[in-house]
Amino acid sequence: MDRSTVGLIGVVVTLLLVFVRVPIGVAMGAVGVCGIAALTSWNAAIGISKAIPYEIIGDWNLSAVPMFLLMGYIATAAGLTQGLFAATRIFFGRVPGAMASSTVIASALFSSAAGSSVATAAAFSRISVPEMLNARYDPALATGTVAAAGTLGSMIPPSVLMIVYGILADVSIAQMFMAGLVPGLLTAFMFIAYVTLRVLRNPSLAPPDPTRYDAAAKRRALLDVWPLPVLILGVLGGIFSGLFTATEAGAIGAALACVIAALKRAMHWHVMRQALRDTAEGTASIFIIVVGAAIFSRFMSFSQLPGAMAQWMLSMTDSTLAMILAISLIYLLLGTVLEGISLMLLTIPLLLPLLEAADVHMVWFGILVIKLLEIGLCTPPVGMNVYVIKSALGQRVPLGTIFRGVGGFILVDLCTLGLLIAFPQIALWLPTSLGTAT
């Protein structure tokens, strides 16, 4: 049996294990060790499985993951995000579907601190969905907006997915953060435009808010939300200006969140304890997956399957566009059953030789991958953001209603994906302007 066939069998077995609910990190690691043993020896497999965890977890760039997680958990636990939805609702009260559009804007701001799509969806399923339902918004529109807006946590920096991709593809994490900003804002704009047009066409979906807010109410709202913009500007401003690296920004962001929480007199022992515990759990989960993926990636290198796949796909077409569209279709299909980080770690090692042979810009491709993973967060049957919202709301809104509500947003996301493919400068403009894109 040749090496490529062993590699293909390994991929199929890994997918089968994932489908029967074996944890992705365990599945990839176990298949990787067995595959390396089949191609070399058990001594080599055991030696590699001992070396890789230290090699991966000791990577300086990966230290950004727990730091950004800690920043987000402190911001949430200390209440730095409180009043965000209320403030955006006050300032956008006269826009059709104002509460839904306010949810999109608030989610964009919140995700800059949380760095997680699931965390963003979980927060606003408890904040904005009950408000919209009480205001007689259509349940599908209300829940669909939160599910879709929650995905902004993957694209708007800082993003854990971008950090993991940067390490896998060996590209600058700072470039990824810069490249994600404009597509993230474009996505938010597209969502707001979709909500506004739908409500203009059918006003019964979102009755207008009769409340009028005076200047004093707006000033109070701004005072409630100042910590989050300061935190975002402190982190992203430092990265974009070159004052510190993206890895250092995680630690600076966590420290800044602690300082702001202390200034607001919200930093208590139970807040720090909760944030540290959540960070430890989240980091351990991510690192287990990353280590398993690294072992699997080493197996793929031994099998020579990625190179064989690259040669086969390049022989099928000489069009880079056709190749990108085919890869996008694969991600859309796998995204219906696999979680984002798991899918990225499973596929990037296979695709790298193909992309390098086709001279694809890896920062631009990373943004496409993030957008495809965002779509997967809302696509049935997995649709993690949808299930997060369902869990938060209980029996108040049926699961089918949430999936129905998110359908239109998926179409909008596909349009945004088309724009990113057709116009790469949407993603590359900012890093190019700042002189960092290569």
ZIJOQUI-V594534 format. One record per residue. N is the residue number from 0. RES is the residue in three letters. D_LAST is the distance of its C-alpha to the last C-alpha in whole Angstrom. Layout:
# ZIJOQUI-V594534
N/RES/D_LAST, N/RES/D_LAST
This chain:
# ZIJOQUI-V594534
0/MET/41, 1/ASP/37, 2/ARG/34, 3/SER/33, 4/THR/36, 5/VAL/36, 6/GLY/32, 7/LEU/33, 8/ILE/36, 9/GLY/35, 10/VAL/32, 11/VAL/35, 12/VAL/37, 13/THR/35, 14/LEU/35, 15/LEU/38, 16/LEU/39, 17/VAL/36, 18/PHE/38, 19/VAL/42, 20/ARG/40, 21/VAL/39, 22/PRO/37, 23/ILE/33, 24/GLY/32, 25/VAL/36, 26/ALA/35, 27/MET/32, 28/GLY/33, 29/ALA/37, 30/VAL/36, 31/GLY/33, 32/VAL/36, 33/CYS/38, 34/GLY/36, 35/ILE/35, 36/ALA/38, 37/ALA/39, 38/LEU/37, 39/THR/38, 40/SER/40, 41/TRP/41, 42/ASN/41, 43/ALA/37, 44/ALA/36, 45/ILE/38, 46/GLY/36, 47/ILE/33, 48/SER/34, 49/LYS/35, 50/ALA/32, 51/ILE/29, 52/PRO/30, 53/TYR/30, 54/GLU/27, 55/ILE/25, 56/ILE/27, 57/GLY/27, 58/ASP/23, 59/TRP/22, 60/ASN/19, 61/LEU/22, 62/SER/24, 63/ALA/23, 64/VAL/24, 65/PRO/28, 66/MET/27, 67/PHE/26, 68/LEU/29, 69/LEU/31, 70/MET/30, 71/GLY/30, 72/TYR/34, 73/ILE/35, 74/ALA/34, 75/THR/36, 76/ALA/39, 77/ALA/39, 78/GLY/40, 79/LEU/37, 80/THR/36, 81/GLN/40, 82/GLY/40, 83/LEU/37, 84/PHE/38, 85/ALA/41, 86/ALA/40, 87/THR/37, 88/ARG/41, 89/ILE/42, 90/PHE/40, 91/PHE/39, 92/GLY/43, 93/ARG/44, 94/VAL/41, 95/PRO/42, 96/GLY/41, 97/ALA/41, 98/MET/41, 99/ALA/38, 100/SER/36, 101/SER/36, 102/THR/36, 103/VAL/32, 104/ILE/31, 105/ALA/33, 106/SER/31, 107/ALA/28, 108/LEU/29, 109/PHE/30, 110/SER/27, 111/SER/25, 112/ALA/28, 113/ALA/29, 114/GLY/25, 115/SER/27, 116/SER/28, 117/VAL/32, 118/ALA/33, 119/THR/32, 120/ALA/34, 121/ALA/37, 122/ALA/37, 123/PHE/37, 124/SER/40, 125/ARG/42, 126/ILE/41, 127/SER/41, 128/VAL/42, 129/PRO/46, 130/GLU/46, 131/MET/45, 132/LEU/48, 133/ASN/50, 134/ALA/49, 135/ARG/50, 136/TYR/47, 137/ASP/46, 138/PRO/46, 139/ALA/43, 140/LEU/41, 141/ALA/41, 142/THR/40, 143/GLY/38, 144/THR/36, 145/VAL/36, 146/ALA/34, 147/ALA/32, 148/ALA/31, 149/GLY/31, 150/THR/27, 151/LEU/25, 152/GLY/25, 153/SER/23, 154/MET/20, 155/ILE/21, 156/PRO/20, 157/PRO/21, 158/SER/21, 159/VAL/22, 160/LEU/21, 161/MET/17, 162/ILE/18, 163/VAL/19, 164/TYR/17, 165/GLY/14, 166/ILE/16, 167/LEU/17, 168/ALA/14, 169/ASP/13, 170/VAL/10, 171/SER/10, 172/ILE/13, 173/ALA/12, 174/GLN/9, 175/MET/12, 176/PHE/14, 177/MET/13, 178/ALA/12, 179/GLY/16, 180/LEU/18, 181/VAL/18, 182/PRO/19, 183/GLY/21, 184/LEU/23, 185/LEU/23, 186/THR/25, 187/ALA/27, 188/PHE/28, 189/MET/28, 190/PHE/31, 191/ILE/33, 192/ALA/33, 193/TYR/34, 194/VAL/37, 195/THR/38, 196/LEU/39, 197/ARG/41, 198/VAL/43, 199/LEU/44, 200/ARG/45, 201/ASN/47, 202/PRO/47, 203/SER/49, 204/LEU/46, 205/ALA/46, 206/PRO/49, 207/PRO/48, 208/ASP/48, 209/PRO/51, 210/THR/50, 211/ARG/50, 212/TYR/48, 213/ASP/49, 214/ALA/47, 215/ALA/48, 216/ALA/47, 217/LYS/44, 218/ARG/44, 219/ARG/45, 220/ALA/42, 221/LEU/39, 222/LEU/41, 223/ASP/41, 224/VAL/37, 225/TRP/36, 226/PRO/34, 227/LEU/32, 228/PRO/30, 229/VAL/30, 230/LEU/29, 231/ILE/26, 232/LEU/25, 233/GLY/26, 234/VAL/23, 235/LEU/20, 236/GLY/21, 237/GLY/21, 238/ILE/17, 239/PHE/16, 240/SER/17, 241/GLY/16, 242/LEU/20, 243/PHE/19, 244/THR/17, 245/ALA/17, 246/THR/20, 247/GLU/22, 248/ALA/22, 249/GLY/24, 250/ALA/27, 251/ILE/27, 252/GLY/27, 253/ALA/30, 254/ALA/31, 255/LEU/31, 256/ALA/33, 257/CYS/35, 258/VAL/36, 259/ILE/36, 260/ALA/38, 261/ALA/41, 262/LEU/41, 263/LYS/42, 264/ARG/44, 265/ALA/43, 266/MET/42, 267/HIS/45, 268/TRP/45, 269/HIS/45, 270/VAL/42, 271/MET/40, 272/ARG/42, 273/GLN/41, 274/ALA/37, 275/LEU/37, 276/ARG/39, 277/ASP/36, 278/THR/33, 279/ALA/35, 280/GLU/36, 281/GLY/32, 282/THR/30, 283/ALA/33, 284/SER/33, 285/ILE/29, 286/PHE/29, 287/ILE/32, 288/ILE/29, 289/VAL/26, 290/VAL/29, 291/GLY/30, 292/ALA/27, 293/ALA/26, 294/ILE/29, 295/PHE/29, 296/SER/25, 297/ARG/27, 298/PHE/30, 299/MET/27, 300/SER/26, 301/PHE/30, 302/SER/31, 303/GLN/28, 304/LEU/28, 305/PRO/24, 306/GLY/24, 307/ALA/27, 308/MET/26, 309/ALA/23, 310/GLN/25, 311/TRP/28, 312/MET/25, 313/LEU/24, 314/SER/27, 315/MET/28, 316/THR/26, 317/ASP/23, 318/SER/22, 319/THR/19, 320/LEU/20, 321/ALA/23, 322/MET/22, 323/ILE/20, 324/LEU/23, 325/ALA/25, 326/ILE/23, 327/SER/23, 328/LEU/27, 329/ILE/27, 330/TYR/25, 331/LEU/28, 332/LEU/31, 333/LEU/30, 334/GLY/29, 335/THR/33, 336/VAL/34, 337/LEU/31, 338/GLU/30, 339/GLY/26, 340/ILE/25, 341/SER/27, 342/LEU/26, 343/MET/22, 344/LEU/24, 345/LEU/26, 346/THR/23, 347/ILE/20, 348/PRO/21, 349/LEU/23, 350/LEU/20, 351/LEU/17, 352/PRO/18, 353/LEU/19, 354/LEU/15, 355/GLU/14, 356/ALA/17, 357/ALA/16, 358/ASP/12, 359/VAL/12, 360/HIS/8, 361/MET/9, 362/VAL/9, 363/TRP/11, 364/PHE/13, 365/GLY/14, 366/ILE/15, 367/LEU/17, 368/VAL/19, 369/ILE/19, 370/LYS/21, 371/LEU/23, 372/LEU/24, 373/GLU/25, 374/ILE/28, 375/GLY/29, 376/LEU/30, 377/CYS/33, 378/THR/33, 379/PRO/37, 380/PRO/38, 381/VAL/36, 382/GLY/34, 383/MET/34, 384/ASN/34, 385/VAL/37, 386/TYR/39, 387/VAL/38, 388/ILE/40, 389/LYS/43, 390/SER/43, 391/ALA/43, 392/LEU/46, 393/GLY/48, 394/GLN/50, 395/ARG/50, 396/VAL/47, 397/PRO/48, 398/LEU/44, 399/GLY/45, 400/THR/45, 401/ILE/41, 402/PHE/40, 403/ARG/41, 404/GLY/40, 405/VAL/36, 406/GLY/37, 407/GLY/36, 408/PHE/33, 409/ILE/31, 410/LEU/32, 411/VAL/30, 412/ASP/27, 413/LEU/27, 414/CYS/27, 415/THR/24, 416/LEU/22, 417/GLY/23, 418/LEU/21, 419/LEU/18, 420/ILE/18, 421/ALA/19, 422/PHE/17, 423/PRO/13, 424/GLN/13, 425/ILE/15, 426/ALA/13, 427/LEU/10, 428/TRP/12, 429/LEU/12, 430/PRO/9, 431/THR/8, 432/SER/11, 433/LEU/11, 434/GLY/8, 435/THR/6, 436/ALA/4, 437/THR/0
